Amino acid sequence: MTDTEDKDKQLKEEEGNENSHVAYGVAFGLLGGTIVASLAGPLFNTPLVWAFGPGFGMLIGIVIASVMDANKDKE
């Protein structure tokens, strides 16, 4: 193997060992959005709460997890 092939292999191994928080962001965002939708459901009395609550929860969770991953990469 050449030096570039060794470096490429080493970089791929290092990339595979990194842990990402995005999966946690999706899971906890969905859970949080569902809880917010169940609490806001009786107040707004429309099925749109169940349509948008979990979706926005996941979106917020993904954004927070991405920011956490970006800050982890700076270190």
N, CA, C and O atoms as CSV, one atom per row, in Angstrom:
chain,resi,resn,atom,element,x,y,z
A,1,MET,N,N,0.839,-1.193,0.000
A,1,MET,CA,C,0.000,0.000,0.000
A,1,MET,C,C,0.880,1.251,0.000
A,1,MET,O,O,1.981,1.266,0.550
A,2,THR,N,N,0.366,2.269,-0.620
A,2,THR,CA,C,1.100,3.529,-0.621
A,2,THR,C,C,0.715,4.350,0.607
A,2,THR,O,O,-0.195,3.999,1.359
A,3,ASP,N,N,1.427,5.436,0.780
A,3,ASP,CA,C,1.154,6.303,1.930
A,3,ASP,C,C,-0.235,6.913,1.853
A,3,ASP,O,O,-0.908,7.038,2.877
A,4,THR,N,N,-0.679,7.295,0.666
A,4,THR,CA,C,-2.006,7.905,0.549
A,4,THR,C,C,-3.107,6.895,0.850
A,4,THR,O,O,-4.125,7.242,1.449
A,5,GLU,N,N,-2.906,5.651,0.437
A,5,GLU,CA,C,-3.902,4.623,0.744
A,5,GLU,C,C,-3.955,4.355,2.240
A,5,GLU,O,O,-5.035,4.146,2.793
A,6,ASP,N,N,-2.803,4.359,2.903
A,6,ASP,CA,C,-2.769,4.176,4.358
A,6,ASP,C,C,-3.481,5.321,5.066
A,6,ASP,O,O,-4.239,5.104,6.011
A,7,LYS,N,N,-3.230,6.541,4.599
A,7,LYS,CA,C,-3.874,7.707,5.215
A,7,LYS,C,C,-5.381,7.674,4.996
A,7,LYS,O,O,-6.148,7.982,5.908
A,8,ASP,N,N,-5.811,7.300,3.786
A,8,ASP,CA,C,-7.246,7.209,3.506
A,8,ASP,C,C,-7.913,6.160,4.385
A,8,ASP,O,O,-9.006,6.382,4.907
A,9,LYS,N,N,-7.260,5.029,4.546
A,9,LYS,CA,C,-7.811,3.965,5.391
A,9,LYS,C,C,-7.892,4.418,6.842
A,9,LYS,O,O,-8.872,4.133,7.531
A,10,GLN,N,N,-6.877,5.114,7.303
A,10,GLN,CA,C,-6.865,5.601,8.681
A,10,GLN,C,C,-7.955,6.649,8.891
A,10,GLN,O,O,-8.609,6.653,9.934
A,11,LEU,N,N,-8.160,7.537,7.922
A,11,LEU,CA,C,-9.202,8.547,8.031
A,11,LEU,C,C,-10.585,7.915,8.064
A,11,LEU,O,O,-11.449,8.359,8.820
A,12,LYS,N,N,-10.806,6.883,7.253
A,12,LYS,CA,C,-12.101,6.208,7.252
A,12,LYS,C,C,-12.361,5.516,8.579
A,12,LYS,O,O,-13.493,5.512,9.063
A,13,GLU,N,N,-11.328,4.933,9.170
A,13,GLU,CA,C,-11.490,4.283,10.477
A,13,GLU,C,C,-11.799,5.312,11.557
A,13,GLU,O,O,-12.619,5.059,12.439
A,14,GLU,N,N,-11.147,6.470,11.492
A,14,GLU,CA,C,-11.401,7.511,12.480
A,14,GLU,C,C,-12.803,8.079,12.333
A,14,GLU,O,O,-13.460,8.360,13.335
A,15,GLU,N,N,-13.272,8.255,11.102
A,15,GLU,CA,C,-14.607,8.777,10.874
A,15,GLU,C,C,-15.671,7.806,11.376
A,15,GLU,O,O,-16.709,8.237,11.879
A,16,GLY,N,N,-15.433,6.524,11.247
A,16,GLY,CA,C,-16.393,5.532,11.697
A,16,GLY,C,C,-16.496,5.436,13.201
A,16,GLY,O,O,-17.508,4.965,13.719
A,17,ASN,N,N,-15.468,5.871,13.918
A,17,ASN,CA,C,-15.468,5.771,15.362
A,17,ASN,C,C,-16.114,6.962,16.051
A,17,ASN,O,O,-16.324,6.927,17.264
A,18,GLU,N,N,-16.433,8.011,15.313
A,18,GLU,CA,C,-17.051,9.183,15.923
A,18,GLU,C,C,-18.511,8.889,16.240
A,18,GLU,O,O,-19.207,8.221,15.476
A,19,ASN,N,N,-18.952,9.395,17.367
A,19,ASN,CA,C,-20.349,9.245,17.753
A,19,ASN,C,C,-21.099,10.519,17.420
A,19,ASN,O,O,-20.610,11.620,17.671
A,20,SER,N,N,-22.266,10.372,16.866
A,20,SER,CA,C,-23.089,11.510,16.503
A,20,SER,C,C,-24.283,11.593,17.442
A,20,SER,O,O,-24.806,10.574,17.893
A,21,HIS,N,N,-24.700,12.804,17.725
A,21,HIS,CA,C,-25.833,13.024,18.613
A,21,HIS,C,C,-27.151,13.193,17.849
A,21,HIS,O,O,-28.194,13.420,18.462
A,22,VAL,N,N,-27.113,13.083,16.531
A,22,VAL,CA,C,-28.307,13.341,15.727
A,22,VAL,C,C,-29.409,12.319,16.015
A,22,VAL,O,O,-30.586,12.678,16.052
A,23,ALA,N,N,-29.047,11.071,16.216
A,23,ALA,CA,C,-30.063,10.057,16.515
A,23,ALA,C,C,-30.758,10.359,17.834
A,23,ALA,O,O,-31.969,10.179,17.960
A,24,TYR,N,N,-29.990,10.819,18.818
A,24,TYR,CA,C,-30.598,11.216,20.089
A,24,TYR,C,C,-31.504,12.437,19.897
A,24,TYR,O,O,-32.567,12.535,20.511
A,25,GLY,N,N,-31.072,13.357,19.046
A,25,GLY,CA,C,-31.885,14.541,18.771
A,25,GLY,C,C,-33.214,14.189,18.138
A,25,GLY,O,O,-34.243,14.771,18.480
A,26,VAL,N,N,-33.197,13.232,17.211
A,26,VAL,CA,C,-34.437,12.799,16.567
A,26,VAL,C,C,-35.355,12.131,17.586
A,26,VAL,O,O,-36.548,12.429,17.648
A,27,ALA,N,N,-34.789,11.226,18.383
A,27,ALA,CA,C,-35.612,10.466,19.333
A,27,ALA,C,C,-36.205,11.366,20.410
A,27,ALA,O,O,-37.411,11.330,20.657
A,28,PHE,N,N,-35.365,12.171,21.051
A,28,PHE,CA,C,-35.875,13.021,22.129
A,28,PHE,C,C,-36.710,14.177,21.592
A,28,PHE,O,O,-37.624,14.646,22.270
A,29,GLY,N,N,-36.404,14.643,20.375
A,29,GLY,CA,C,-37.233,15.681,19.763
A,29,GLY,C,C,-38.624,15.167,19.448
A,29,GLY,O,O,-39.613,15.870,19.658
A,30,LEU,N,N,-38.706,13.942,18.944
A,30,LEU,CA,C,-40.014,13.344,18.675
A,30,LEU,C,C,-40.800,13.161,19.964
A,30,LEU,O,O,-41.998,13.441,20.017
A,31,LEU,N,N,-40.122,12.691,20.997
A,31,LEU,CA,C,-40.776,12.515,22.290
A,31,LEU,C,C,-41.242,13.856,22.854
A,31,LEU,O,O,-42.375,13.974,23.321
A,32,GLY,N,N,-40.383,14.852,22.813
A,32,GLY,CA,C,-40.753,16.176,23.321
A,32,GLY,C,C,-41.875,16.804,22.515
A,32,GLY,O,O,-42.784,17.408,23.084
A,33,GLY,N,N,-41.822,16.669,21.199
A,33,GLY,CA,C,-42.888,17.211,20.358
A,33,GLY,C,C,-44.223,16.538,20.605
A,33,GLY,O,O,-45.269,17.186,20.562
A,34,THR,N,N,-44.192,15.237,20.864
A,34,THR,CA,C,-45.422,14.511,21.166
A,34,THR,C,C,-46.001,14.944,22.504
A,34,THR,O,O,-47.217,15.070,22.647
A,35,ILE,N,N,-45.137,15.170,23.479
A,35,ILE,CA,C,-45.610,15.646,24.783
A,35,ILE,C,C,-46.218,17.035,24.655
A,35,ILE,O,O,-47.274,17.308,25.227
A,36,VAL,N,N,-45.560,17.910,23.911
A,36,VAL,CA,C,-46.106,19.259,23.699
A,36,VAL,C,C,-47.435,19.178,22.954
A,36,VAL,O,O,-48.370,19.908,23.281
A,37,ALA,N,N,-47.528,18.303,21.961
A,37,ALA,CA,C,-48.779,18.168,21.207
A,37,ALA,C,C,-49.896,17.626,22.090
A,37,ALA,O,O,-51.045,18.045,21.951
A,38,SER,N,N,-49.582,16.711,22.989
A,38,SER,CA,C,-50.639,16.176,23.861
A,38,SER,C,C,-51.086,17.216,24.880
A,38,SER,O,O,-52.247,17.215,25.291
A,39,LEU,N,N,-50.187,18.099,25.293
A,39,LEU,CA,C,-50.576,19.165,26.216
A,39,LEU,C,C,-51.311,20.307,25.500
A,39,LEU,O,O,-52.219,20.915,26.067
A,40,ALA,N,N,-50.920,20.590,24.275
A,40,ALA,CA,C,-51.535,21.685,23.525
A,40,ALA,C,C,-52.788,21.244,22.784
A,40,ALA,O,O,-53.557,22.092,22.330
A,41,GLY,N,N,-53.014,19.951,22.651
A,41,GLY,CA,C,-54.184,19.452,21.933
A,41,GLY,C,C,-55.509,19.955,22.474
A,41,GLY,O,O,-56.331,20.440,21.697
A,42,PRO,N,N,-55.753,19.860,23.776
A,42,PRO,CA,C,-57.031,20.361,24.308
A,42,PRO,C,C,-57.181,21.875,24.198
A,42,PRO,O,O,-58.302,22.380,24.159
A,43,LEU,N,N,-56.086,22.594,24.148
A,43,LEU,CA,C,-56.175,24.055,24.063
A,43,LEU,C,C,-56.594,24.519,22.671
A,43,LEU,O,O,-57.398,25.442,22.536
A,44,PHE,N,N,-56.052,23.884,21.641
A,44,PHE,CA,C,-56.314,24.343,20.277
A,44,PHE,C,C,-57.402,23.547,19.574
A,44,PHE,O,O,-57.959,24.022,18.584
A,45,ASN,N,N,-57.718,22.365,20.047
A,45,ASN,CA,C,-58.835,21.565,19.554
A,45,ASN,C,C,-58.799,21.380,18.025
A,45,ASN,O,O,-59.821,21.518,17.352
A,46,THR,N,N,-57.640,21.076,17.503
A,46,THR,CA,C,-57.494,20.823,16.075
A,46,THR,C,C,-56.470,19.696,15.870
A,46,THR,O,O,-55.510,19.588,16.634
A,47,PRO,N,N,-56.667,18.871,14.861
A,47,PRO,CA,C,-55.700,17.790,14.638
A,47,PRO,C,C,-54.359,18.278,14.085
A,47,PRO,O,O,-53.411,17.496,14.007
A,48,LEU,N,N,-54.262,19.536,13.705
A,48,LEU,CA,C,-52.996,20.057,13.188
A,48,LEU,C,C,-51.906,20.081,14.260
A,48,LEU,O,O,-50.717,20.075,13.943
A,49,VAL,N,N,-52.314,20.107,15.522
A,49,VAL,CA,C,-51.329,20.063,16.604
A,49,VAL,C,C,-50.548,18.763,16.519
A,49,VAL,O,O,-49.330,18.760,16.699
A,50,TRP,N,N,-51.232,17.660,16.246
A,50,TRP,CA,C,-50.566,16.362,16.126
A,50,TRP,C,C,-49.766,16.251,14.839
A,50,TRP,O,O,-48.856,15.427,14.742
A,51,ALA,N,N,-50.095,17.066,13.860
A,51,ALA,CA,C,-49.343,17.046,12.605
A,51,ALA,C,C,-48.025,17.810,12.739
A,51,ALA,O,O,-47.000,17.376,12.213
A,52,PHE,N,N,-48.049,18.929,13.429
A,52,PHE,CA,C,-46.872,19.786,13.474
A,52,PHE,C,C,-46.039,19.641,14.742
A,52,PHE,O,O,-44.838,19.907,14.708
A,53,GLY,N,N,-46.627,19.234,15.842
A,53,GLY,CA,C,-45.897,19.136,17.108
A,53,GLY,C,C,-44.699,18.199,17.054
A,53,GLY,O,O,-43.580,18.640,17.316
A,54,PRO,N,N,-44.886,16.930,16.729
A,54,PRO,CA,C,-43.728,16.016,16.657
A,54,PRO,C,C,-42.727,16.399,15.564
A,54,PRO,O,O,-41.523,16.209,15.732
A,55,GLY,N,N,-43.213,16.927,14.465
A,55,GLY,CA,C,-42.307,17.335,13.384
A,55,GLY,C,C,-41.398,18.472,13.803
A,55,GLY,O,O,-40.192,18.433,13.558
A,56,PHE,N,N,-41.975,19.495,14.440
A,56,PHE,CA,C,-41.148,20.599,14.915
A,56,PHE,C,C,-40.233,20.147,16.052
A,56,PHE,O,O,-39.113,20.642,16.179
A,57,GLY,N,N,-40.699,19.218,16.873
A,57,GLY,CA,C,-39.856,18.679,17.932
A,57,GLY,C,C,-38.633,17.985,17.363
A,57,GLY,O,O,-37.520,18.172,17.854
A,58,MET,N,N,-38.840,17.180,16.321
A,58,MET,CA,C,-37.703,16.512,15.681
A,58,MET,C,C,-36.762,17.525,15.041
A,58,MET,O,O,-35.542,17.383,15.124
A,59,LEU,N,N,-37.328,18.545,14.403
A,59,LEU,CA,C,-36.504,19.575,13.780
A,59,LEU,C,C,-35.629,20.270,14.811
A,59,LEU,O,O,-34.432,20.455,14.591
A,60,ILE,N,N,-36.218,20.652,15.929
A,60,ILE,CA,C,-35.455,21.315,16.986
A,60,ILE,C,C,-34.400,20.365,17.556
A,60,ILE,O,O,-33.273,20.780,17.826
A,61,GLY,N,N,-34.761,19.092,17.741
A,61,GLY,CA,C,-33.795,18.117,18.241
A,61,GLY,C,C,-32.625,17.915,17.303
A,61,GLY,O,O,-31.486,17.799,17.755
A,62,ILE,N,N,-32.883,17.870,16.005
A,62,ILE,CA,C,-31.810,17.704,15.024
A,62,ILE,C,C,-30.894,18.919,15.022
A,62,ILE,O,O,-29.674,18.779,14.936
A,63,VAL,N,N,-31.475,20.110,15.115
A,63,VAL,CA,C,-30.662,21.330,15.126
A,63,VAL,C,C,-29.769,21.369,16.361
A,63,VAL,O,O,-28.581,21.676,16.261
A,64,ILE,N,N,-30.339,21.059,17.529
A,64,ILE,CA,C,-29.550,21.064,18.767
A,64,ILE,C,C,-28.435,20.019,18.694
A,64,ILE,O,O,-27.301,20.292,19.087
A,65,ALA,N,N,-28.757,18.822,18.192
A,65,ALA,CA,C,-27.744,17.768,18.086
A,65,ALA,C,C,-26.654,18.149,17.094
A,65,ALA,O,O,-25.483,17.847,17.324
A,66,SER,N,N,-27.011,18.801,16.005
A,66,SER,CA,C,-26.004,19.227,15.024
A,66,SER,C,C,-25.073,20.270,15.613
A,66,SER,O,O,-23.869,20.248,15.359
A,67,VAL,N,N,-25.626,21.180,16.395
A,67,VAL,CA,C,-24.792,22.189,17.047
A,67,VAL,C,C,-23.861,21.527,18.052
A,67,VAL,O,O,-22.697,21.909,18.168
A,68,MET,N,N,-24.370,20.534,18.780
A,68,MET,CA,C,-23.515,19.807,19.727
A,68,MET,C,C,-22.379,19.088,18.998
A,68,MET,O,O,-21.238,19.097,19.460
A,69,ASP,N,N,-22.692,18.466,17.860
A,69,ASP,CA,C,-21.661,17.774,17.085
A,69,ASP,C,C,-20.637,18.762,16.512
A,69,ASP,O,O,-19.444,18.465,16.466
A,70,ALA,N,N,-21.105,19.930,16.079
A,70,ALA,CA,C,-20.192,20.924,15.523
A,70,ALA,C,C,-19.249,21.447,16.613
A,70,ALA,O,O,-18.062,21.659,16.364
A,71,ASN,N,N,-19.778,21.651,17.807
A,71,ASN,CA,C,-18.929,22.107,18.908
A,71,ASN,C,C,-17.949,21.038,19.340
A,71,ASN,O,O,-16.833,21.348,19.757
A,72,LYS,N,N,-18.358,19.765,19.245
A,72,LYS,CA,C,-17.464,18.664,19.607
A,72,LYS,C,C,-16.305,18.572,18.613
A,72,LYS,O,O,-15.181,18.244,18.994
A,73,ASP,N,N,-16.576,18.858,17.357
A,73,ASP,CA,C,-15.535,18.775,16.337
A,73,ASP,C,C,-14.499,19.887,16.464
A,73,ASP,O,O,-13.370,19.733,16.000
A,74,LYS,N,N,-14.871,21.009,17.090
A,74,LYS,CA,C,-13.930,22.119,17.264
A,74,LYS,C,C,-12.839,21.779,18.269
A,74,LYS,O,O,-11.731,22.310,18.189
A,75,GLU,N,N,-13.147,20.901,19.209
A,75,GLU,CA,C,-12.173,20.582,20.256
A,75,GLU,C,C,-11.026,19.759,19.754
A,75,GLU,O,O,-10.130,19.414,20.524
